[in-house]
């Protein structure tokens, strides 16, 4: 099958290319996340306009799910950016102030991670590849988690996080975001949208609205959505829409051979 699959990363970028580059680490989280989405949509639309063949599908990881839905026409750019702002600002308003840690864990099977997390305020929130996980927890409980596992520091990397995204702790934020999402105009997507946090494929306006909210409390099954997409669109042209082009490593970690490049 020919055509293009567009892929949108989460909020892990530290800068946006430009003259000069935009340093996201100096911005409030809401402004940084909005800048990522604006950049992603611009790159995706530029790539789609010059590429041969149609866009056959889109998929996004975490924050990138909102970019994917906006590109597919499920909501306007203005509504998407409003939801991104609230997604970043609401945790500070609605959750108790806590010190949270997000970490990328390698060479760690899911079953072992779940066992070590038992009884802790810590969750496995990302399944990126076999034995490649993302966890989120309080700093104290993350230290206990690592101690239980007995792993060395070179097997994990701590990531900046301002809220416990993709965990049950985000339930108050999800409720408030659902109220805001009800005021947006939602449409059935005009492209196939695959989601790692929802029903698998978003087909309707109602499913699009539900996915944006559910993603706050649901883990990200990135491995599963990559394998699904690769099976649906063999021979497709895959383009990652930046800004940090961080998702290719999960292609080879999952043993996939895809025509992958930057948009």
URSUL-V625114 format. One record per helix or strand of 3 or more residues. SS is the DSSP state (A for helix, B for strand). FROM is the first residue (numbers start at 1). LEN is the number of residues. Records with the same first field share a line. If there is no record, write none. Layout:
SS = FROM-LEN, FROM-LEN
This chain:
B = 4-5, 55-6, 100-7, 122-8, 132-7, 156-4, 192-4, 237-4, 259-4
A = 24-3, 29-22, 63-9, 77-18, 110-8, 139-11, 153-3, 168-14, 205-10, 222-11, 248-6
